[in-house]
Amino acid sequence: SVLSRYENQITILSDYLEEFPETDEPVWILGRQHHLNTDKSKLLLDISARLWFTYRRKFSPIGGTGPSSDAGWGCMLRCGQMMLAQALICRHLGRDWQWEKHKKQPEEYHRILRCFLDRKDCCYSIHQMAQMGVGEGKSIGEWFGPNTVAQVLKKLALFDEWNSLAVYVSMDNTVVIEDIKKMCWSPAQSSSVAHSSAHLHRSALGRNRNTAGLCTGWKPLLLIIPLRLGINHINPVYIDAFKECFKMPQSLGALGGKPNNAYYFIGFLGNELIYLDPHTTQSFVDSEENGTVDDESFHCQQAPHRMKIMNLDPSVALGFFCKEECDFDNWCSLVQKEILKQQSLRMFELVQKHPPHWPPFIPPTKPEVTTTGAELIESTDKLFELEEEFEILSV
């Protein structure tokens, strides 16, 4: 706890700026543009509406005998929770949903919050994420990087039937359109269903409805792109493309920060990134008997933190959410226009077809298990053997 308090003080001294500067430059927050001179209050409301996950203490020990606090090691896991929570907010409540203190919120909001409570039976809890990280080579209590937390979310999402997300984590700085569409259209029951019959069953298996009330069958997409934007420092050639990502309506921000110090980046102003900081230790909060959650500690109600973009560690992960197929198609068009226009160093590649030298792409499906913890980790690891073999070969 002493180390945690010291870390908090260092963070505040180095990065925290209480007020936004007087400027005519627009502020971009997760695909929305704000102007400080005319709608500063709307900007602050938009930021405070994001779910804010921080270190917690006094929860049940992870694994029964492990740590009862994640202070000092769980910051990247908390940032991963924030990115995923933003995807779920967009999925159920919409990007323009706003939070106000003491205002009654819809049941979907409380259900989203319950997914992240620090309990072993919540699907995206610190318990589940830390234990699933064991399958990624991370001991409980060990710090995660952006790619590791992306892989953990990808595995845990297979057990989340309510949100029914398709989580795609890009490999080798490459996003494959064919693979994403195959995954988002694939039937939810079993990978043994032939692709030809999948098209016939889309309407029956689909969970989403379009404005006409017809089932679409597209599983909402959480797209995570882990990147290395330099060696020891971010390469300035990537800065404009990186900032463009926050302008896209599909933006979920970025995971990153400084060595062993993770932040959830949600936007930018000029050459400063705006982020939510998980380095505050709060007490464990559980749900009430009626299912609601005392949510005041899950929203940051102060002016947000900022840091110069050149101080960013080059290891990051971009996040995007596409509720419908048209959202993904629009994202692809924006990438072609704004990201791939660079003729020299590109931040990442977007390709139509699955590269022939890669292993075949098999959409992951939920393993047939009835338990969690170590057995769950062992069973889900088998789903990703092909990917792991590819990563070893590419190294």
RODO-2510 file (C-alpha; in nm, 4 decimals, decimal comma):
residues 395
     n   res          X          Y          Z
     1     s     0,0000     0,0000     0,0000
     2     v     0,2918     0,2342     0,0706
     3     l     0,4301     0,1696    -0,2782
     4     s     0,0870     0,2257    -0,4263
     5     r     0,0508     0,5645    -0,2557
     6     y     0,3998     0,6633    -0,3705
     7     e     0,3143     0,5599    -0,7276
     8     n    -0,0029     0,7694    -0,7123
     9     q     0,1904     1,0758    -0,5988
    10     i     0,4469     1,0402    -0,8779
    11     t     0,1687     1,0055    -1,1349
    12     i    -0,0098     1,3163    -1,0103
    13     l     0,3076     1,5256    -1,0053
    14     s     0,4215     1,4256    -1,3525
    15     d     0,0989     1,4093    -1,5509
    16     y    -0,1951     1,5680    -1,3756
    17     l    -0,3163     1,9041    -1,5064
    18     e    -0,6255     2,0280    -1,3279
    19     e    -0,7796     2,2382    -1,6013
    20     f    -0,7873     2,2357    -1,9794
    21     p    -0,5966     2,5250    -2,1394
    22     e    -0,7685     2,8103    -2,3161
    23     t    -0,7578     2,7054    -2,6805
    24     d    -0,9613     2,7021    -3,0001
    25     e    -0,8383     2,3511    -3,0846
    26     p    -1,1057     2,0805    -3,0721
    27     v    -1,0952     1,8019    -2,8145
    28     w    -1,1670     1,4525    -2,9454
    29     i    -1,3140     1,1909    -2,7078
    30     l    -1,3917     0,8452    -2,8497
    31     g    -1,5173     0,9674    -3,1847
    32     r    -1,6880     1,2830    -3,0560
    33     q    -1,5612     1,6380    -3,1089
    34     h    -1,5897     1,9012    -2,8347
    35     h    -1,4978     2,2686    -2,8259
    36     l    -1,3673     2,4044    -2,4983
    37     n    -1,4878     2,7580    -2,5699
    38     t    -1,8511     2,6611    -2,6217
    39     d    -1,9298     2,3265    -2,4577
    40     k    -1,6729     2,2510    -2,1882
    41     s    -1,9458     2,1196    -1,9574
    42     k    -2,0561     1,8692    -2,2242
    43     l    -1,6952     1,7565    -2,2610
    44     l    -1,6607     1,6910    -1,8889
    45     l    -1,9959     1,5079    -1,8829
    46     d    -1,8824     1,2918    -2,1734
    47     i    -1,5622     1,1979    -1,9917
    48     s    -1,7309     1,1295    -1,6571
    49     a    -1,9810     0,8975    -1,8286
    50     r    -1,7030     0,6487    -1,9107
    51     l    -1,6785     0,3618    -1,6644
    52     w    -1,3654     0,4113    -1,4540
    53     f    -1,2036     0,1024    -1,3072
    54     t    -0,9242     0,1457    -1,0553
    55     y    -0,7234    -0,0579    -0,8107
    56     r    -0,9460    -0,2102    -0,5410
    57     r    -0,8760    -0,3612    -0,2013
    58     k    -1,0549    -0,5986     0,0365
    59     f    -1,2069    -0,8235    -0,2299
    60     s    -1,2071    -1,2028    -0,1874
    61     p    -0,8574    -1,3493    -0,2436
    62     i    -0,7923    -1,4400    -0,6080
    63     g    -0,7836    -1,8176    -0,6432
    64     g    -0,8835    -1,8530    -0,2792
    65     t    -0,5355    -1,7857    -0,1417
    66     g    -0,4029    -1,5103    -0,3691
    67     p    -0,3999    -1,1309    -0,3338
    68     s    -0,7079    -0,9439    -0,2086
    69     s    -0,5964    -0,6210    -0,3769
    70     d    -0,4547    -0,5469    -0,7231
    71     a    -0,2748    -0,2276    -0,6160
    72     g     0,0640    -0,2073    -0,7852
    73     w     0,0046    -0,4764    -1,0502
    74     g    -0,3482    -0,4621    -1,1925
    75     c    -0,3421    -0,1307    -1,3804
    76     m    -0,3383    -0,2806    -1,7312
    77     l    -0,6152    -0,5238    -1,6369
    78     r    -0,8220    -0,2285    -1,5184
    79     c    -0,7534    -0,0445    -1,8450
    80     g    -0,8655    -0,3521    -2,0384
    81     q    -1,1843    -0,3548    -1,8316
    82     m    -1,2452     0,0118    -1,9179
    83     m    -1,2050    -0,0477    -2,2914
    84     l    -1,4363    -0,3488    -2,2830
    85     a    -1,6901    -0,1635    -2,0679
    86     q    -1,7009     0,1159    -2,3251
    87     a    -1,7799    -0,1450    -2,5921
    88     l    -2,0658    -0,2808    -2,3779
    89     i    -2,2009     0,0706    -2,3162
    90     c    -2,2068     0,1254    -2,6943
    91     r    -2,3644    -0,2164    -2,7430
    92     h    -2,6549    -0,1700    -2,5010
    93     l    -2,6930     0,2024    -2,4304
    94     g    -2,5302     0,3756    -2,7280
    95     r    -2,2304     0,6052    -2,7570
    96     d    -2,4350     0,9143    -2,6641
    97     w    -2,5579     0,7736    -2,3312
    98     q    -2,4701     1,0015    -2,0403
    99     w    -2,4276     0,9346    -1,6690
   100     e    -2,5434     1,1693    -1,3968
   101     k    -2,4845     1,1252    -1,0260
   102     h    -2,7889     0,9895    -0,8352
   103     k    -2,9905     0,9597    -1,1563
   104     k    -3,1702     0,6285    -1,2050
   105     q    -3,0046     0,4227    -1,4773
   106     p    -3,1473     0,1429    -1,6948
   107     e    -3,1087    -0,2200    -1,5901
   108     e    -2,8620    -0,2802    -1,8748
   109     y    -2,6242    -0,0303    -1,7151
   110     h    -2,6216    -0,2119    -1,3811
   111     r    -2,5884    -0,5437    -1,5582
   112     i    -2,2803    -0,4124    -1,7414
   113     l    -2,1318    -0,2972    -1,4112
   114     r    -2,1946    -0,6383    -1,2534
   115     c    -1,9811    -0,7984    -1,5245
   116     f    -1,6763    -0,6203    -1,3783
   117     l    -1,7286    -0,6449    -1,0017
   118     d    -1,4333    -0,7906    -0,8102
   119     r    -1,5890    -1,1325    -0,7571
   120     k    -1,4828    -1,4685    -0,8930
   121     d    -1,8293    -1,5285    -1,0440
   122     c    -1,8310    -1,2082    -1,2551
   123     c    -1,7233    -1,2745    -1,6126
   124     y    -1,4723    -0,9868    -1,6468
   125     s    -1,3661    -0,9514    -1,2834
   126     i    -1,0067    -0,9021    -1,1770
   127     h    -1,0272    -1,2646    -1,0560
   128     q    -1,1201    -1,4052    -1,3960
   129     m    -0,8708    -1,1868    -1,5824
   130     a    -0,5794    -1,2674    -1,3515
   131     q    -0,6499    -1,6407    -1,3609
   132     m    -0,6972    -1,6429    -1,7376
   133     g    -0,3639    -1,4617    -1,7629
   134     v    -0,1948    -1,7735    -1,6272
   135     g    -0,2661    -1,9320    -1,9653
   136     e    -0,0810    -1,6390    -2,1259
   137     g     0,2281    -1,7008    -1,9126
   138     k     0,1491    -1,4390    -1,6472
   139     s     0,1522    -1,5325    -1,2806
   140     i    -0,1230    -1,3882    -1,0611
   141     g     0,0061    -1,0526    -0,9423
   142     e     0,2329    -1,0055    -1,2438
   143     w     0,1980    -0,6976    -1,4642
   144     f     0,0273    -0,7405    -1,8054
   145     g     0,1110    -0,5724    -2,1350
   146     p    -0,1505    -0,4483    -2,3862
   147     n    -0,1377    -0,7623    -2,6021
   148     t    -0,1725    -0,9959    -2,3032
   149     v    -0,4824    -0,8229    -2,1716
   150     a    -0,6305    -0,8314    -2,5245
   151     q    -0,5777    -1,2084    -2,5431
   152     v    -0,7379    -1,2536    -2,1999
   153     l    -1,0466    -1,0547    -2,3002
   154     k    -1,0696    -1,2585    -2,6186
   155     k    -1,0837    -1,5827    -2,4208
   156     l    -1,3212    -1,4609    -2,1508
   157     a    -1,5669    -1,3251    -2,4092
   158     l    -1,6330    -1,6819    -2,5242
   159     f    -1,8170    -1,7432    -2,1949
   160     d    -2,0208    -1,4213    -2,2072
   161     e    -2,3486    -1,5196    -2,3719
   162     w    -2,5375    -1,2038    -2,2751
   163     n    -2,3129    -0,9618    -2,4631
   164     s    -2,2330    -1,2117    -2,7388
   165     l    -1,9237    -1,0267    -2,8629
   166     a    -1,6889    -1,1387    -3,1363
   167     v    -1,3411    -1,0362    -3,0163
   168     y    -1,0729    -1,0126    -3,2840
   169     v    -0,7139    -0,9437    -3,1803
   170     s    -0,4960    -0,8695    -3,4813
   171     m    -0,1671    -1,0504    -3,5374
   172     d     0,1490    -0,9181    -3,6963
   173     n     0,0075    -0,5620    -3,7290
   174     t    -0,2477    -0,6915    -3,9809
   175     v    -0,6289    -0,6781    -3,9757
   176     v    -0,7899    -0,9340    -4,2095
   177     i    -1,1370    -0,8349    -4,3311
   178     e    -1,2242    -1,1872    -4,4497
   179     d    -1,1478    -1,3394    -4,1079
   180     i    -1,3489    -1,0783    -3,9173
   181     k    -1,6553    -1,1259    -4,1355
   182     k    -1,6253    -1,5017    -4,1039
   183     m    -1,6095    -1,4718    -3,7248
   184     c    -1,8911    -1,2191    -3,6883
   185     w    -2,1247    -1,4166    -3,9158
   186     s    -2,0349    -1,7606    -3,7849
   187     p    -2,3114    -1,9432    -3,5930
   188     a    -2,2769    -1,9451    -3,2171
   189     q    -2,3451    -2,3153    -3,1525
   190     s    -2,0454    -2,4993    -3,2890
   191     s    -1,7523    -2,4627    -3,5235
   192     s    -1,8566    -2,7909    -3,6863
   193     v    -2,1478    -2,6203    -3,8633
   194     a    -2,0568    -2,5855    -4,2281
   195     h    -2,0008    -2,2336    -4,3568
   196     s    -2,2522    -2,2936    -4,6353
   197     s    -2,5293    -2,3623    -4,3875
   198     a    -2,4204    -2,0698    -4,1719
   199     h    -2,5634    -1,8270    -4,4248
   200     l    -2,8995    -2,0055    -4,4169
   201     h    -2,9132    -1,9890    -4,0385
   202     r    -2,8076    -1,6269    -3,9949
   203     s    -3,1587    -1,5003    -3,9368
   204     a    -3,2369    -1,7792    -3,6892
   205     l    -2,9165    -1,7450    -3,4916
   206     g    -2,8822    -1,3671    -3,4977
   207     r    -2,9174    -1,1740    -3,1736
   208     n    -2,9325    -0,8195    -3,3164
   209     r    -3,2160    -0,6545    -3,5019
   210     n    -3,1918    -0,3736    -3,7491
   211     t    -3,4311    -0,0782    -3,7687
   212     a    -3,6766    -0,2824    -3,9734
   213     g    -3,6983    -0,5429    -3,6971
   214     l    -3,5240    -0,8137    -3,8993
   215     c    -3,2514    -1,0320    -3,7478
   216     t    -2,9116    -0,9500    -3,8922
   217     g    -2,6975    -1,2269    -3,7416
   218     w    -2,3881    -1,0056    -3,7099
   219     k    -2,2173    -1,0524    -3,3741
   220     p    -2,1030    -0,7141    -3,2402
   221     l    -1,7292    -0,6803    -3,2977
   222     l    -1,4657    -0,5786    -3,0464
   223     l    -1,1539    -0,5196    -3,2550
   224     i    -0,8215    -0,4832    -3,0720
   225     i    -0,5012    -0,4014    -3,2581
   226     p    -0,1805    -0,4437    -3,0532
   227     l     0,1010    -0,2327    -3,1984
   228     r     0,4628    -0,1406    -3,1446
   229     l     0,5028     0,2198    -3,2598
   230     g     0,8770     0,2460    -3,2131
   231     i     1,1675     0,0861    -3,0288
   232     n     1,2272     0,2801    -2,7080
   233     h     1,0085     0,5812    -2,7873
   234     i     0,7102     0,6389    -3,0143
   235     n     0,8173     0,7184    -3,3703
   236     p     0,6817     1,0658    -3,4637
   237     v     0,5783     0,9334    -3,8060
   238     y     0,2886     0,7471    -3,6376
   239     i     0,1470     1,0367    -3,4360
   240     d    -0,1026     1,1736    -3,6906
   241     a    -0,2440     0,8277    -3,7690
   242     f    -0,2648     0,7448    -3,3972
   243     k    -0,4656     1,0614    -3,3321
   244     e    -0,6949     0,9886    -3,6280
   245     c    -0,8083     0,6693    -3,4557
   246     f    -0,9670     0,8711    -3,1735
   247     k    -1,1750     1,0601    -3,4317
   248     m    -1,3412     0,7473    -3,5694
   249     p    -1,6984     0,6899    -3,4454
   250     q    -1,6026     0,3276    -3,3733
   251     s    -1,3184     0,4307    -3,1393
   252     l    -1,2745     0,2641    -2,8007
   253     g    -0,9502     0,4497    -2,7372
   254     a    -0,6181     0,2821    -2,6644
   255     l    -0,4389     0,0827    -2,3958
   256     g    -0,0863     0,1917    -2,3147
   257     g     0,1061     0,4286    -2,0927
   258     k     0,4589     0,4133    -1,9601
   259     p     0,6704     0,1117    -1,8583
   260     n     0,4742    -0,0772    -1,5885
   261     n     0,2276     0,2131    -1,5637
   262     a    -0,0876     0,1628    -1,7718
   263     y    -0,3487     0,4217    -1,8723
   264     y    -0,6717     0,4091    -2,0734
   265     f    -0,6451     0,6742    -2,3441
   266     i    -0,9808     0,8137    -2,4562
   267     g    -0,8889     1,1150    -2,6694
   268     f    -0,6547     1,4019    -2,7393
   269     l    -0,6139     1,7775    -2,7456
   270     g    -0,3392     1,9000    -2,9761
   271     n    -0,0320     1,6914    -2,8923
   272     e    -0,1606     1,5821    -2,5533
   273     l    -0,3416     1,2551    -2,4907
   274     i    -0,6381     1,2453    -2,2509
   275     y    -0,6655     0,9395    -2,0315
   276     l    -0,8359     0,7731    -1,7369
   277     d    -0,5912     0,6644    -1,4681
   278     p    -0,6485     0,3417    -1,2728
   279     h    -0,3821     0,4264    -1,0114
   280     t    -0,6222     0,5061    -0,7301
   281     t    -0,6970     0,2395    -0,4695
   282     q    -1,0625     0,2174    -0,3654
   283     s    -1,2508    -0,0324    -0,1508
   284     f    -1,4365    -0,3273    -0,2998
   285     v    -1,7971    -0,2546    -0,3992
   286     d    -2,0566    -0,5289    -0,4365
   287     s    -2,4038    -0,5205    -0,5886
   288     e    -2,7133    -0,4570    -0,3779
   289     e    -2,9842    -0,7171    -0,3174
   290     n    -3,1946    -0,5673    -0,5973
   291     g    -2,9035    -0,5999    -0,8446
   292     t    -2,8113    -0,2321    -0,8595
   293     v    -2,4577    -0,1111    -0,7911
   294     d    -2,3505     0,1940    -0,5916
   295     d    -2,1760     0,3385    -0,8932
   296     e    -2,0318     0,6716    -0,7796
   297     s    -1,6796     0,5287    -0,7433
   298     f    -1,6956     0,3910    -1,0996
   299     h    -1,6984     0,7352    -1,2631
   300     c    -1,4111     0,9837    -1,2570
   301     q    -1,5648     1,3179    -1,1646
   302     q    -1,2487     1,5292    -1,1812
   303     a    -1,0803     1,6949    -1,4772
   304     p    -0,9035     1,4160    -1,6675
   305     h    -0,5316     1,3536    -1,6862
   306     r    -0,3248     1,4523    -1,9878
   307     m     0,0226     1,3647    -2,1112
   308     k     0,2331     1,4626    -2,4095
   309     i     0,1968     1,2070    -2,6852
   310     m     0,5745     1,1792    -2,7249
   311     n     0,5964     1,0473    -2,3674
   312     l     0,3852     0,7453    -2,4642
   313     d     0,5465     0,4034    -2,4447
   314     p     0,5525     0,2582    -2,8013
   315     s     0,3665    -0,0592    -2,6949
   316     v    -0,0070     0,0134    -2,7317
   317     a    -0,3341    -0,1523    -2,8304
   318     l    -0,6060     0,0289    -3,0252
   319     g    -0,9705    -0,0621    -2,9681
   320     f    -1,2770    -0,0299    -3,1924
   321     f    -1,6397    -0,1414    -3,1624
   322     c    -1,8630    -0,2232    -3,4594
   323     k    -2,2176    -0,3102    -3,3554
   324     e    -2,3354    -0,3793    -3,7102
   325     e    -2,1594    -0,4907    -4,0265
   326     c    -2,2092    -0,1451    -4,1782
   327     d    -2,0092     0,0002    -3,8855
   328     f    -1,7194    -0,2295    -3,9713
   329     d    -1,7424    -0,1458    -4,3416
   330     n    -1,7352     0,2236    -4,2527
   331     w    -1,4335     0,1669    -4,0277
   332     c    -1,2501    -0,0064    -4,3143
   333     s    -1,3194     0,2925    -4,5395
   334     l    -1,1875     0,5350    -4,2764
   335     v    -0,8731     0,3269    -4,2306
   336     q    -0,8105     0,3227    -4,6043
   337     k    -0,8567     0,6993    -4,6189
   338     e    -0,6807     0,8160    -4,3010
   339     i    -0,4372     0,5421    -4,1900
   340     l    -0,3174     0,3721    -4,5055
   341     k    -0,2548     0,6965    -4,6948
   342     q     0,0973     0,6911    -4,5508
   343     q     0,3283     0,5660    -4,8223
   344     s     0,6202     0,4954    -4,5893
   345     l     0,5661     0,3537    -4,2398
   346     r     0,2084     0,2438    -4,1794
   347     m     0,0745     0,1969    -3,8291
   348     f    -0,0951    -0,1298    -3,9324
   349     e    -0,2175    -0,3060    -4,2449
   350     l    -0,5746    -0,3804    -4,3534
   351     v    -0,6054    -0,6656    -4,6036
   352     q    -0,9076    -0,8224    -4,7698
   353     k    -0,7984    -1,1870    -4,7819
   354     h    -0,6434    -1,4191    -4,5273
   355     p    -0,2661    -1,4361    -4,5953
   356     p    -0,1901    -1,7739    -4,7595
   357     h     0,1205    -1,8350    -4,5453
   358     w    -0,0780    -1,8005    -4,2204
   359     p    -0,2464    -2,0993    -4,0521
   360     p    -0,6170    -2,1345    -4,1426
   361     f    -0,8475    -1,9009    -3,9515
   362     i    -1,0945    -2,0880    -3,7312
   363     p    -1,3465    -1,8716    -3,5417
   364     p    -1,3135    -1,9603    -3,1722
   365     t    -1,6087    -2,1217    -2,9964
   366     k    -1,6957    -2,1750    -2,6334
   367     p    -1,5314    -2,4903    -2,4921
   368     e    -1,7599    -2,7523    -2,3453
   369     v    -1,6627    -2,7032    -1,9802
   370     t    -1,8665    -2,6568    -1,6644
   371     t    -1,6007    -2,5004    -1,4439
   372     t    -1,3749    -2,1993    -1,4275
   373     g    -1,0249    -2,1372    -1,3026
   374     a    -0,7421    -2,3698    -1,4028
   375     e    -0,9622    -2,6156    -1,5950
   376     l    -1,1207    -2,3294    -1,7888
   377     i    -0,7782    -2,1899    -1,8704
   378     e    -0,6516    -2,5298    -1,9891
   379     s    -0,9532    -2,5864    -2,2139
   380     t    -0,9476    -2,2414    -2,3730
   381     d    -0,5755    -2,2652    -2,4414
   382     k    -0,6492    -2,5431    -2,6900
   383     l    -0,8562    -2,3015    -2,8967
   384     f    -0,5557    -2,0853    -2,9665
   385     e    -0,2854    -2,3427    -3,0446
   386     l    -0,2762    -2,2458    -3,4129
   387     e    -0,2336    -1,8788    -3,3296
   388     e     0,0414    -1,9530    -3,0776
   389     e     0,2237    -2,1717    -3,3297
   390     f     0,2048    -1,8890    -3,5817
   391     e     0,3384    -1,6356    -3,3308
   392     i     0,6337    -1,8635    -3,2544
   393     l     0,7066    -1,9076    -3,6244
   394     s     0,6823    -1,5338    -3,6917
   395     v     0,9278    -1,4565    -3,4103
***
